[in-house]
């Protein structure tokens, strides 16, 4: 397994995100031209209703969890990287922040009304197991929203190739944690296409699955309801 293939063991992924935590927010702003904030807001609005208890899994430095809180949710953010969580706690000490693994969520069945994952599902070793865990902790009828980079079709695929395969790795020369900038494009290439992720959600026990593409198909937002 290596960063070049987009496959790392869990400990390798955790160590990588520990290293890039200081520049993670900057990295997101630069790579998305600031659009990631709008995408996170759309994700929160798709999953959260006022008063809902909400899990933001793979929460990173907490931006999506904060969007869920602004949408009216009572939010728990979960991540396996303590340096990421330290930054999240500084942003919003009033929220609950838990260190844990998406593949073995430390919550009872049917604990949440809604759940979100932003740019995190592609990093787990077993996508099907991750989706099954999210279904387990959601009550029947609870909503899940997954925001993820995908592979565009049409003319934008050329821009995508230039940006993610050439420009993004160059960032590793000037920012800490350079290996992450090789891992990211490779992990996106191996991640399921939007239609395939929709199928995996249905197989995991979700219904009314739909997805919306942003930025010409570079980012996909999947929304599903726990059956």
N, C-alpha and C positions, 0 to 999 in steps of 0.2 A: 504494500500500500504506500502511496506517496501523494504529495501535494499535486504533482503533475497529472495524476489520474483523477483527482477530485475525490479520492477515497483515503480516509485516515481512520485509525481506531479512535474510539471515544476519547481516550486520554490525549491523543494527538490533537484532536479538534479542540478539546478543553484548553490545552496548553497554548494553542495558537490564539484562541480568543482571549486568554489571559494576557498575552503579550500585546495584542492590538487594542485592548480596552482604552488606553489613553487617547487613541486617535480614532476610535470607532465612530463617534458622531461626525467628526470631520470627514471621514471616509465616506459615510453615507451621503452627506451633503454634496461632496465633490462628484461622486459616481452617479448621482441622480439629478444633478443640477438643482438641488433643493426640492425636487418634487416628492421625495420620500415622505415629507410631512403631510402633503395632501393625500398621498396614498394611505398613510396610517390613519388619517382622519376618516377616510371612506371606509376603511376596514372596521374601525370602531363603530361607526354609525350602522354598519351592516349587521353587527353582532350584538350590540348592547342596547338595552332599553333601560330607562331610569329605574334605579332600585335593584337591578340585576346584580347577582354575585358573579363576578367575571374572573376567569383565569387568563392571564397573558403568559403563555408558555414560550420558552426561549426568549425571554424579555430583554436580554442584553442590558443596555444602559437605561431602559425604561421609557423610551419615547412612545411606544404603542400603548403601554400600560397607562401613561398619562392621558393619551387620547381617549382611552376607554373610561377613565375617571371623569374627564370633561363631558363625555356622553352620558354620564349619570350612573356609571357602574361602581360597585364596591369591589375594588380590584385587588387581586393577588398576583404579583409578578413572580415568575419562576425562571431560574437559569442555573446552569451547572458551573458557571464561571464566577468565582467570588469577586475578582476585580471588576467585572461588569456590574455585579450587584452593588458593590460599594459606590459606584457612580450613580446607579439608580436610586439608592437610599439618599444620597446627597440631593438629588433633584426633588424627591418627594418622600420625606421621612414619614409622612402620615399614611402612606400605603403599606401594605404587607408585602415583604420581599422574602422569598424562600429559595434556598439553594436546593436544587433537585434535578432529576433526570426526566426528560419527556418520555422515555421508554419505561419508566416505572414511577408514575406520578404519586407523590406521598399524600393522596387525598382519598377519602371514601368514595364509593360509587355515588353518582347523582349529586355531587357537591356543588355544581355550578349551573347557573342559568345560561351562561354564554362563555365562549372561549375564543381566543385569538392567537395566531402565530404569525409573526412578521419576519420573513427572511431567515427562517430557522429550520423548517422541515427538511430542507435539502441537506442539512448537516448531520442528520441522525443516521445511524447504521441500518435501521429497519423502518422504512416509511410506513409499512402496513401496521406494524406494532405501535408506532407513534399515533396513528389515526385511531387504532383500537383503544388506546389509553385515553385519548381525548373523548371518544364516545363514552367510555366507561364513566368518566367523572362528570359528564353532562346529564342533566335530567332529561326525560323524554320531552321532546319539543324544544330543547335548548339549541342555541345557534352557535355554529362554528364559522369563523372567517379566517382563511389562510391567505396571506399575502406573500407572493414569491416571484422571483425573477424567472423568466421562462425564455424560450427560444423563438424569436419572431419569424414570421414568414414574409415573403414579398421583398420589396426594396429595402426595408429596414434591416434585413438580415445582414446586409453588407456593412451598415453602420455598426450593428451589434458586434460583428466579427472584429472590426477595427477597434472599437472601444474596449471590449472585454478581453480580447486576445492580445492587443498591442498596448493600448494606453493604460489600462488598469494595472498590468504587471509592472509598467514603468514606475508607478507610484511606490512600489516596493523598494525602489532605490533611494527614496527620500523620506519615507515614513517607516516607523518601527514595525517589526513583524512582517518583513517582506514576503515570506512564504505564503501568507494569506492571499496575496494578490495573484499568485499562481494558482492557488487552490480554488479561489472563487470561480473563475471562468470554467475550470474543469468540473467543479461540482454542479454548476448550472447545466453543462452539456449532458451530464448523466441523469439529471432530474427528469421525472416524467413530464411529458407534454401536458398542457391543460386538460385535454380530453381524457388522457390516461389518469391524471390525478382525480378528475371527477369520478371516474369508474372506481378507483381505489376508495374514495369516500363512500360510495354506495355500498361497496363490499364490506366496509367497516361498520355499516349500520346507520348510515346517514341517508336522509331522503331530501327531496326538493333541492337537489344539488344544481348550482349554476355557477358560472364564472364570468367575470368581466375583465377585459383586457385594457391596460393603460399603456400610454407611450407607444402606440402602434404595435402592441403585442409583446413588448419587452418585459412587462410586469403583468401578472394575472392575480386577480382576487377571486378566490373560491368561497362560496357561501353555501352552507348546508345546515339541515335541521336534523337533530338526533331523533331517529325513528323510535 
